[in-house]
């Protein structure tokens, strides 16, 4: 049941935008039944589908945004070779079986190469890397062995219109995409992958690949690699990127920082027309061991290496320092879109071990975009300066384990946010919950307990105990073509087709769960 509250104008100049502020919870059990979205069910026992989820952009060019779902323990070419599934956008709420996607109905499968590659550990839209007008994909396989055990590989798959299966072995050979090979044994490149936007302004979308165990400045200081977009299928060696050919490397500061454990496009944070980047380093210790740090790297055209120590000093970007020991800020990072409507893209940073409302209740921090390189202290964000904090509900919820822009879910002109709390227990221990926080202009703290009550957003509750819904979250783009941005939520321990087969849930934006949203002018729209 939902409640109508008085619909108020967002401000005196926003007559085209109204919303009712009381929202109902969304139950993923209802989504599984086809109400307000649809479920995507994993194939087999222990596939862990939904371990990673993302919008895929419009891969097949039909005008509907598509989805990509990683199932890192799927076994197409040996145990845990991994698979990723592209699900084409659609308007109805019928369930999608990934077994049908394997059979080329409603999408296509991307099969890993070899035993224990764990392809699909990370998946993302890649933007349009080769400039052909179709959105492309990137799939991480951090246990692949191109240059030593667990050196890791990432695979760029070019967009296409048909449902034929993609073999990553063909991508390795340059057919239908290209491979990005890690540098050295145990770097685990591809642990986190993302579109980088257009970092160098050449009109091709670029990529960022994290290698958290790389050791440029001490053991596991970590590194991230920006790979510039290109049209051909020749393999990319990250050793060449280190040397400034075809991209640039971003080197972590100190041993055990684990920089590159999370990476993302940041949008255009400083408004200079180049897309920027954000790199998480949860092991960094600016305010106590494992307080964590995140680094915003401004877009640039050349291939010179970036040292995060220079970013921390305000050259070429800025650092965002965690609050307290063991908060692990930077475990997850993402662009937030333009949350406050000021024309600068904002950021969201997860700190799942923060303790605002009990041990590991977790917190997420929205940092507003800015032009200068001065360091940001998340303690200042907590106080409402330069952004706002989103505090978890209860001990062990681990809110902020996953964070993402949600797009504009409610159509009010402000970008919204999505925060995963896989340890939350709405329908049994570790059933998990996901919180959609509506964009806003001020720095007042957001309590996820208020979001649960329908004020300032809404909660999405997992189905059953130990599903771990919210392990991964993402905007889905506009999957059903209704003009509202949709969401995708991974529940990798759900068991629709055997234990831990995994499931993912698409939640449609707009008039979700019966809550009324009006988009349009107060006059006659023609």
LOMI-606561 format. One record per residue (C-alpha): residue in three letters; x, y, z. Coordinates in nm, 2 decimals, always signed. Example, Ala and Ser with C-alpha at 12.3 -4.5 7.8 and 13.67 -1.06 7.14 Angstrom:
BEGIN
   residu        u        v        w
      Ala    +1.23    -0.45    +0.78
      Ser    +1.37    -0.11    +0.71
! end
This chain:
BEGIN
   residu        u        v        w
      Unk    +0.00    +0.00    +0.00
      Unk    +0.12    +0.35    -0.08
      Unk    +0.02    +0.68    +0.06
      Unk    -0.05    +1.00    -0.13
      Unk    +0.11    +1.31    +0.03
      Unk    +0.07    +1.66    -0.11
      Unk    +0.25    +1.70    -0.44
      Unk    +0.48    +1.99    -0.40
      Unk    +0.68    +2.18    -0.66
      Unk    +1.05    +2.10    -0.64
      Unk    +1.12    +2.47    -0.68
      Unk    +0.95    +2.77    -0.83
      Unk    +1.13    +2.73    -1.16
      Unk    +1.06    +2.36    -1.20
      Unk    +0.70    +2.37    -1.30
      Unk    +0.75    +2.07    -1.54
      Unk    +0.85    +1.84    -1.25
      Unk    +0.63    +1.71    -0.97
      Unk    +0.64    +1.40    -0.76
      Unk    +0.46    +1.24    -0.47
      Unk    +0.70    +1.19    -0.19
      Unk    +0.57    +0.88    -0.02
      Unk    +0.70    +0.56    -0.18
      Unk    +0.61    +0.20    -0.12
      Unk    +0.87    -0.07    -0.07
      Unk    +0.94    -0.28    -0.37
      Unk    +0.95    -0.66    -0.30
      Unk    +1.17    -0.86    -0.53
      Unk    +0.92    -1.14    -0.49
      Unk    +0.67    -0.91    -0.68
      Unk    +0.93    -0.84    -0.95
      Unk    +0.98    -1.22    -0.99
      Unk    +0.60    -1.24    -1.04
      Unk    +0.62    -0.98    -1.32
      Unk    +0.49    -0.68    -1.13
      Unk    +0.70    -0.36    -1.19
      Unk    +0.98    -0.54    -1.36
      Unk    +1.11    -0.89    -1.44
      Unk    +1.35    -1.15    -1.30
      Unk    +1.65    -1.30    -1.48
      Unk    +1.71    -1.65    -1.35
      Unk    +2.05    -1.82    -1.36
      Unk    +2.10    -2.15    -1.54
      Unk    +2.25    -2.40    -1.30
      Unk    +2.37    -2.48    -0.95
      Unk    +2.66    -2.27    -0.83
      Unk    +2.67    -2.04    -1.13
      Unk    +2.64    -1.73    -0.91
      Unk    +2.47    -1.53    -1.18
      Unk    +2.42    -1.17    -1.07
      Unk    +2.76    -1.15    -0.91
      Unk    +2.81    -0.86    -1.13
      Unk    +2.54    -0.66    -1.32
      Unk    +2.54    -0.36    -1.54
      Unk    +2.35    -0.17    -1.81
      Unk    +2.49    -0.27    -2.14
      Unk    +2.38    +0.03    -2.33
      Unk    +2.20    -0.04    -2.66
      Unk    +2.40    -0.33    -2.79
      Unk    +2.17    -0.44    -3.07
      Unk    +2.06    -0.09    -3.19
      Unk    +1.69    -0.15    -3.14
      Unk    +1.63    +0.16    -2.93
      Unk    +1.59    -0.03    -2.60
      Unk    +1.87    -0.04    -2.34
      Unk    +2.01    -0.38    -2.28
      Unk    +2.17    -0.56    -1.98
      Unk    +2.48    -0.77    -1.90
      Unk    +2.50    -1.02    -1.62
      Unk    +2.81    -1.20    -1.50
      Unk    +2.80    -1.57    -1.38
      Unk    +3.16    -1.62    -1.29
      Unk    +3.13    -1.98    -1.19
      Unk    +2.94    -2.10    -1.50
      Unk    +3.11    -2.39    -1.68
      Unk    +3.08    -2.35    -2.05
      Unk    +3.45    -2.44    -2.12
      Unk    +3.55    -2.60    -1.80
      Unk    +3.48    -2.55    -1.43
      Unk    +3.44    -2.18    -1.35
      Unk    +3.54    -2.06    -1.69
      Unk    +3.26    -1.82    -1.64
      Unk    +2.99    -1.67    -1.86
      Unk    +2.82    -1.34    -1.92
      Unk    +2.48    -1.29    -2.05
      Unk    +2.34    -1.00    -2.26
      Unk    +1.97    -0.96    -2.22
      Unk    +1.80    -0.74    -2.47
      Unk    +1.56    -0.48    -2.34
      Unk    +1.19    -0.55    -2.35
      Unk    +0.86    -0.40    -2.23
      Unk    +0.69    -0.68    -2.04
      Unk    +0.74    -0.85    -1.70
      Unk    +0.78    -1.21    -1.81
      Unk    +1.07    -1.39    -1.65
      Unk    +1.39    -1.44    -1.85
      Unk    +1.57    -1.77    -1.82
      Unk    +1.94    -1.74    -1.89
      Unk    +1.91    -2.09    -2.04
      Unk    +1.70    -1.92    -2.32
      Unk    +1.97    -1.66    -2.36
      Unk    +2.22    -1.94    -2.41
      Unk    +1.99    -2.06    -2.69
      Unk    +2.00    -1.72    -2.85
      Unk    +1.65    -1.61    -2.76
      Unk    +1.63    -1.26    -2.63
      Unk    +2.00    -1.20    -2.61
      Unk    +2.33    -1.38    -2.63
      Unk    +2.58    -1.55    -2.41
      Unk    +2.95    -1.47    -2.38
      Unk    +3.15    -1.79    -2.29
      Unk    +3.48    -1.78    -2.10
      Unk    +3.79    -1.95    -2.24
      Unk    +3.93    -2.19    -1.98
      Unk    +3.89    -2.36    -1.65
      Unk    +3.90    -2.12    -1.35
      Unk    +3.92    -1.80    -1.56
      Unk    +3.61    -1.67    -1.37
      Unk    +3.50    -1.46    -1.67
      Unk    +3.21    -1.24    -1.57
      Unk    +3.36    -1.15    -1.23
      Unk    +3.31    -0.80    -1.35
      Unk    +3.10    -0.67    -1.64
      Unk    +3.01    -0.33    -1.77
      Unk    +2.89    -0.14    -2.07
      Unk    +3.20    -0.02    -2.26
      Unk    +3.02    +0.27    -2.44
      Unk    +3.09    +0.28    -2.81
      Unk    +3.46    +0.18    -2.82
      Unk    +3.49    +0.13    -3.20
      Unk    +3.26    +0.41    -3.31
      Unk    +3.02    +0.20    -3.51
      Unk    +2.71    +0.33    -3.35
      Unk    +2.65    +0.01    -3.14
      Unk    +2.73    +0.00    -2.77
      Unk    +3.00    -0.24    -2.67
      Unk    +3.07    -0.45    -2.36
      Unk    +3.37    -0.53    -2.13
      Unk    +3.40    -0.85    -1.94
      Unk    +3.67    -0.91    -1.67
      Unk    +3.83    -1.25    -1.62
      Unk    +4.08    -1.18    -1.34
      Unk    +4.20    -1.54    -1.30
      Unk    +4.29    -1.57    -1.67
      Unk    +4.66    -1.65    -1.73
      Unk    +4.78    -1.46    -2.04
      Unk    +5.11    -1.35    -1.89
      Unk    +5.14    -1.57    -1.59
      Unk    +4.91    -1.73    -1.33
      Unk    +4.62    -1.50    -1.25
      Unk    +4.76    -1.21    -1.45
      Unk    +4.41    -1.15    -1.56
      Unk    +4.24    -1.05    -1.89
      Unk    +3.95    -0.83    -1.99
      Unk    +3.75    -0.88    -2.31
      Unk    +3.59    -0.61    -2.52
      Unk    +3.29    -0.75    -2.71
      Unk    +3.16    -0.53    -2.99
      Unk    +2.78    -0.47    -3.01
      Unk    +2.58    -0.68    -3.25
      Unk    +2.22    -0.74    -3.35
      Unk    +2.20    -1.12    -3.34
      Unk    +2.18    -1.38    -3.06
      Unk    +2.47    -1.60    -3.17
      Unk    +2.69    -1.70    -2.88
      Unk    +3.03    -1.52    -2.84
      Unk    +3.33    -1.73    -2.75
      Unk    +3.60    -1.52    -2.57
      Unk    +3.85    -1.74    -2.74
      Unk    +3.74    -1.57    -3.07
      Unk    +3.77    -1.23    -2.91
      Unk    +4.13    -1.33    -2.81
      Unk    +4.18    -1.39    -3.19
      Unk    +4.05    -1.05    -3.27
      Unk    +3.71    -1.15    -3.41
      Unk    +3.42    -0.94    -3.28
      Unk    +3.63    -0.75    -3.03
      Unk    +3.97    -0.75    -2.86
      Unk    +4.14    -0.88    -2.55
      Unk    +4.33    -0.67    -2.29
      Unk    +4.60    -0.89    -2.13
      Unk    +4.74    -0.83    -1.78
      Unk    +5.10    -0.76    -1.71
      Unk    +5.23    -1.01    -1.46
      Unk    +5.14    -1.31    -1.25
      Unk    +4.89    -1.25    -0.97
      Unk    +4.80    -0.90    -1.08
      Unk    +4.44    -1.01    -1.13
      Unk    +4.37    -0.74    -1.39
      Unk    +4.00    -0.74    -1.48
      Unk    +3.89    -0.77    -1.12
      Unk    +3.69    -0.46    -1.18
      Unk    +3.62    -0.31    -1.53
      Unk    +3.42    -0.02    -1.65
      Unk    +3.36    +0.22    -1.93
      Unk    +3.57    +0.53    -1.88
      Unk    +3.37    +0.76    -2.09
      Unk    +3.57    +0.96    -2.35
      Unk    +3.87    +1.05    -2.14
      Unk    +4.09    +1.19    -2.42
      Unk    +3.82    +1.36    -2.62
      Unk    +3.88    +1.18    -2.95
      Unk    +3.52    +1.07    -2.99
      Unk    +3.57    +0.71    -2.90
      Unk    +3.47    +0.58    -2.56
      Unk    +3.76    +0.45    -2.35
      Unk    +3.79    +0.18    -2.08
      Unk    +3.93    +0.14    -1.74
      Unk    +4.06    -0.19    -1.59
      Unk    +4.16    -0.24    -1.23
      Unk    +4.45    -0.47    -1.12
      Unk    +4.44    -0.45    -0.74
      Unk    +4.73    -0.68    -0.68
      Unk    +4.97    -0.50    -0.92
      Unk    +5.27    -0.37    -0.73
      Unk    +5.41    -0.05    -0.89
      Unk    +5.49    +0.12    -0.56
      Unk    +5.50    -0.17    -0.31
      Unk    +5.32    -0.51    -0.29
      Unk    +4.95    -0.48    -0.39
      Unk    +4.97    -0.10    -0.42
      Unk    +4.75    -0.17    -0.72
      Unk    +4.72    -0.01    -1.06
      Unk    +4.44    +0.09    -1.30
      Unk    +4.48    +0.10    -1.68
      Unk    +4.30    +0.34    -1.91
      Unk    +4.27    +0.19    -2.26
      Unk    +4.17    +0.43    -2.54
      Unk    +3.89    +0.33    -2.77
      Unk    +3.99    +0.18    -3.11
      Unk    +3.83    +0.02    -3.41
      Unk    +4.04    -0.30    -3.47
      Unk    +4.06    -0.63    -3.29
      Unk    +4.43    -0.64    -3.21
      Unk    +4.51    -0.75    -2.86
      Unk    +4.61    -0.49    -2.60
      Unk    +4.89    -0.56    -2.37
      Unk    +4.87    -0.36    -2.04
      Unk    +5.25    -0.36    -2.05
      Unk    +5.22    -0.13    -2.35
      Unk    +4.96    +0.09    -2.17
      Unk    +5.22    +0.12    -1.89
      Unk    +5.46    +0.25    -2.15
      Unk    +5.20    +0.51    -2.27
      Unk    +5.10    +0.35    -2.59
      Unk    +4.72    +0.34    -2.64
      Unk    +4.63    +0.47    -2.30
      Unk    +4.79    +0.53    -1.96
      Unk    +4.84    +0.36    -1.63
      Unk    +4.73    +0.50    -1.29
      Unk    +4.97    +0.37    -1.02
      Unk    +4.87    +0.32    -0.65
      Unk    +5.05    +0.50    -0.37
      Unk    +5.17    +0.24    -0.12
      Unk    +5.19    -0.13    -0.04
      Unk    +4.85    -0.29    +0.04
      Unk    +4.65    +0.01    -0.08
      Unk    +4.47    -0.22    -0.34
      Unk    +4.41    +0.07    -0.57
      Unk    +4.20    -0.05    -0.86
      Unk    +3.99    -0.28    -0.65
      Unk    +3.70    -0.06    -0.78
      Unk    +3.71    +0.17    -1.08
      Unk    +3.45    +0.37    -1.27
      Unk    +3.40    +0.66    -1.51
      Unk    +3.33    +0.96    -1.30
      Unk    +3.15    +1.16    -1.57
      Unk    +3.27    +1.51    -1.61
      Unk    +3.34    +1.62    -1.25
      Unk    +3.52    +1.94    -1.32
      Unk    +3.32    +2.06    -1.63
      Unk    +3.62    +2.08    -1.87
      Unk    +3.45    +1.86    -2.14
      Unk    +3.67    +1.55    -2.08
      Unk    +3.53    +1.26    -1.89
      Unk    +3.71    +1.19    -1.56
      Unk    +3.78    +0.87    -1.36
      Unk    +3.75    +0.74    -1.01
      Unk    +3.97    +0.47    -0.85
      Unk    +3.90    +0.31    -0.52
      Unk    +4.18    +0.21    -0.28
      Unk    +4.01    +0.06    +0.02
      Unk    +4.34    -0.04    +0.18
      Unk    +4.48    +0.32    +0.19
      Unk    +4.51    +0.47    +0.54
      Unk    +4.48    +0.85    +0.53
      Unk    +4.29    +0.85    +0.86
      Unk    +4.38    +0.52    +1.01
      Unk    +4.45    +0.17    +0.87
      Unk    +4.20    +0.08    +0.60
      Unk    +4.01    +0.40    +0.63
      Unk    +4.03    +0.39    +0.25
      Unk    +4.07    +0.65    -0.02
      Unk    +3.93    +0.72    -0.36
      Unk    +4.10    +0.92    -0.63
      Unk    +3.95    +1.13    -0.90
      Unk    +4.17    +1.15    -1.21
      Unk    +4.08    +1.43    -1.46
      Unk    +4.06    +1.33    -1.82
      Unk    +4.36    +1.40    -2.04
      Unk    +4.48    +1.33    -2.39
      Unk    +4.83    +1.19    -2.35
      Unk    +4.97    +0.86    -2.23
      Unk    +5.19    +0.97    -1.94
      Unk    +5.15    +0.76    -1.63
      Unk    +4.95    +0.90    -1.34
      Unk    +5.08    +0.86    -0.99
      Unk    +4.80    +0.86    -0.73
      Unk    +5.05    +1.03    -0.50
      Unk    +5.04    +1.33    -0.74
      Unk    +4.66    +1.32    -0.73
      Unk    +4.67    +1.32    -0.35
      Unk    +4.87    +1.64    -0.38
      Unk    +4.61    +1.80    -0.60
      Unk    +4.78    +1.76    -0.94
      Unk    +4.56    +1.63    -1.22
      Unk    +4.27    +1.54    -0.99
      Unk    +4.19    +1.51    -0.62
      Unk    +4.18    +1.26    -0.34
      Unk    +3.87    +1.17    -0.12
      Unk    +3.99    +1.04    +0.22
      Unk    +3.79    +0.80    +0.43
      Unk    +3.68    +0.89    +0.78
      Unk    +3.81    +0.63    +1.03
      Unk    +4.01    +0.32    +1.07
      Unk    +3.86    +0.01    +0.90
      Unk    +3.58    +0.20    +0.72
      Unk    +3.71    +0.06    +0.39
      Unk    +3.59    +0.36    +0.19
      Unk    +3.64    +0.30    -0.18
      Unk    +3.53    -0.07    -0.18
      Unk    +3.28    +0.05    -0.44
      Unk    +3.29    +0.37    -0.64
      Unk    +3.08    +0.51    -0.92
      Unk    +2.97    +0.82    -1.10
      Unk    +2.65    +0.95    -0.94
      Unk    +2.53    +1.15    -1.24
      Unk    +2.43    +1.50    -1.16
      Unk    +2.25    +1.45    -0.83
      Unk    +2.21    +1.82    -0.73
      Unk    +2.14    +1.96    -1.07
      Unk    +2.43    +2.21    -1.08
      Unk    +2.57    +2.09    -1.42
      Unk    +2.87    +1.91    -1.27
      Unk    +2.87    +1.53    -1.24
      Unk    +2.89    +1.40    -0.89
      Unk    +3.04    +1.08    -0.73
      Unk    +2.93    +0.81    -0.49
      Unk    +3.17    +0.61    -0.27
      Unk    +3.08    +0.31    -0.06
      Unk    +3.23    +0.24    +0.29
      Unk    +3.05    -0.08    +0.39
      Unk    +3.25    -0.12    +0.71
      Unk    +3.16    +0.23    +0.84
      Unk    +2.96    +0.22    +1.17
      Unk    +2.70    +0.50    +1.17
      Unk    +2.42    +0.29    +1.32
      Unk    +2.60    -0.02    +1.45
      Unk    +2.91    -0.21    +1.35
      Unk    +2.94    -0.24    +0.97
      Unk    +2.60    -0.08    +0.91
      Unk    +2.79    +0.09    +0.63
      Unk    +2.77    +0.43    +0.47
      Unk    +2.79    +0.58    +0.13
      Unk    +2.91    +0.93    +0.05
      Unk    +2.79    +1.16    -0.23
      Unk    +3.06    +1.41    -0.33
      Unk    +2.95    +1.70    -0.55
      Unk    +3.16    +1.77    -0.86
      Unk    +3.41    +2.05    -0.84
      Unk    +3.69    +2.21    -1.05
      Unk    +3.99    +2.22    -0.81
      Unk    +4.23    +1.97    -0.68
      Unk    +4.19    +2.02    -0.31
      Unk    +4.15    +1.70    -0.11
      Unk    +3.80    +1.60    +0.01
      Unk    +3.76    +1.46    +0.36
      Unk    +3.46    +1.24    +0.40
      Unk    +3.43    +1.37    +0.75
      Unk    +3.34    +1.70    +0.59
      Unk    +3.08    +1.53    +0.37
      Unk    +2.93    +1.38    +0.69
      Unk    +2.89    +1.74    +0.81
      Unk    +2.71    +1.84    +0.48
      Unk    +2.99    +2.03    +0.32
      Unk    +3.04    +1.95    -0.05
      Unk    +2.80    +1.66    -0.06
      Unk    +2.60    +1.43    +0.18
      Unk    +2.63    +1.10    +0.36
      Unk    +2.39    +0.81    +0.33
      Unk    +2.39    +0.61    +0.66
      Unk    +2.30    +0.24    +0.68
      Unk    +2.02    +0.11    +0.90
      Unk    +2.16    -0.16    +1.13
      Unk    +2.47    -0.35    +1.23
      Unk    +2.61    -0.58    +0.97
      Unk    +2.40    -0.45    +0.68
      Unk    +2.71    -0.35    +0.50
      Unk    +2.53    -0.07    +0.31
      Unk    +2.76    +0.07    +0.04
      Unk    +2.90    -0.27    -0.06
      Unk    +2.77    -0.17    -0.40
      Unk    +2.69    +0.18    -0.52
      Unk    +2.58    +0.33    -0.86
      Unk    +2.41    +0.61    -1.03
      Unk    +2.05    +0.50    -1.08
      Unk    +1.98    +0.75    -1.36
      Unk    +1.66    +0.95    -1.32
      Unk    +1.43    +0.69    -1.18
      Unk    +1.14    +0.91    -1.09
      Unk    +1.17    +1.16    -1.38
      Unk    +1.22    +1.47    -1.17
      Unk    +1.52    +1.59    -1.36
      Unk    +1.77    +1.50    -1.08
      Unk    +1.99    +1.19    -1.11
      Unk    +1.92    +0.93    -0.84
      Unk    +2.14    +0.68    -0.65
      Unk    +2.13    +0.31    -0.57
      Unk    +2.30    +0.16    -0.27
      Unk    +2.33    -0.21    -0.20
      Unk    +2.32    -0.36    +0.15
      Unk    +2.35    -0.74    +0.10
      Unk    +2.37    -0.80    +0.48
      Unk    +2.03    -0.64    +0.55
      Unk    +1.76    -0.88    +0.65
      Unk    +1.41    -0.77    +0.54
      Unk    +1.30    -1.13    +0.45
      Unk    +1.55    -1.34    +0.64
      Unk    +1.92    -1.32    +0.73
      Unk    +2.12    -1.18    +0.44
      Unk    +1.82    -1.16    +0.21
      Unk    +1.96    -0.81    +0.13
      Unk    +1.81    -0.48    +0.05
      Unk    +1.87    -0.21    -0.20
      Unk    +1.80    +0.16    -0.15
      Unk    +1.71    +0.41    -0.41
      Unk    +1.79    +0.77    -0.29
      Unk    +1.64    +1.05    -0.49
      Unk    +1.87    +1.33    -0.60
      Unk    +1.87    +1.65    -0.40
      Unk    +2.05    +1.98    -0.37
      Unk    +2.14    +2.01    -0.01
      Unk    +2.40    +1.84    +0.22
      Unk    +2.17    +1.70    +0.49
      Unk    +2.25    +1.34    +0.58
      Unk    +2.02    +1.07    +0.45
      Unk    +1.92    +0.79    +0.68
      Unk    +1.84    +0.47    +0.50
      Unk    +1.58    +0.41    +0.78
      Unk    +1.39    +0.71    +0.63
      Unk    +1.42    +0.56    +0.28
      Unk    +1.27    +0.24    +0.42
      Unk    +0.98    +0.45    +0.53
      Unk    +0.94    +0.60    +0.19
      Unk    +1.08    +0.94    +0.24
      Unk    +1.33    +1.06    -0.02
      Unk    +1.34    +0.73    -0.20
      Unk    +1.24    +0.37    -0.17
      Unk    +1.37    +0.04    -0.06
      Unk    +1.39    -0.28    -0.27
      Unk    +1.37    -0.59    -0.04
      Unk    +1.54    -0.92    -0.12
      Unk    +1.33    -1.24    -0.15
      Unk    +1.48    -1.50    +0.09
      Unk    +1.74    -1.56    +0.35
      Unk    +2.10    -1.57    +0.22
      Unk    +2.01    -1.44    -0.13
      Unk    +2.26    -1.15    -0.09
      Unk    +2.05    -0.92    -0.30
      Unk    +2.23    -0.60    -0.35
      Unk    +2.57    -0.77    -0.39
      Unk    +2.58    -0.58    -0.72
      Unk    +2.36    -0.29    -0.84
      Unk    +2.35    -0.07    -1.14
      Unk    +2.13    +0.16    -1.35
      Unk    +1.98    -0.04    -1.63
      Unk    +1.92    +0.25    -1.86
      Unk    +1.57    +0.26    -2.01
      Unk    +1.51    -0.12    -2.07
      Unk    +1.14    -0.09    -2.15
      Unk    +1.14    +0.23    -2.34
      Unk    +0.89    +0.42    -2.13
      Unk    +1.12    +0.72    -2.07
      Unk    +1.21    +0.64    -1.71
      Unk    +1.55    +0.49    -1.61
      Unk    +1.53    +0.14    -1.47
      Unk    +1.75    -0.05    -1.22
      Unk    +1.92    -0.39    -1.21
      Unk    +2.00    -0.57    -0.89
      Unk    +2.21    -0.89    -0.85
      Unk    +2.13    -1.16    -0.60
      Unk    +2.40    -1.41    -0.67
      Unk    +2.31    -1.65    -0.40
      Unk    +1.94    -1.68    -0.50
      Unk    +1.85    -2.04    -0.61
      Unk    +1.59    -2.04    -0.89
      Unk    +1.75    -2.33    -1.08
      Unk    +1.96    -2.50    -0.81
      Unk    +2.15    -2.37    -0.51
      Unk    +2.33    -2.05    -0.59
      Unk    +2.23    -2.04    -0.95
      Unk    +2.17    -1.67    -0.89
      Unk    +1.92    -1.42    -1.01
      Unk    +1.90    -1.06    -1.12
      Unk    +1.60    -0.83    -1.10
      Unk    +1.51    -0.55    -1.33
      Unk    +1.30    -0.28    -1.15
      Unk    +1.12    -0.04    -1.38
      Unk    +1.14    +0.33    -1.30
      Unk    +0.84    +0.56    -1.30
      Unk    +0.52    +0.47    -1.13
      Unk    +0.68    +0.18    -0.94
      Unk    +0.50    -0.02    -0.68
      Unk    +0.18    +0.19    -0.72
      Unk    +0.35    +0.52    -0.61
      Unk    +0.23    +0.80    -0.84
      Unk    +0.48    +1.00    -1.03
      Unk    +0.37    +1.29    -1.26
      Unk    +0.61    +1.41    -1.53
      Unk    +0.49    +1.70    -1.75
      Unk    +0.39    +2.06    -1.72
      Unk    +0.09    +2.19    -1.53
      Unk    -0.05    +2.30    -1.86
      Unk    -0.15    +2.12    -2.17
      Unk    +0.15    +1.92    -2.31
      Unk    +0.13    +1.89    -2.68
! end
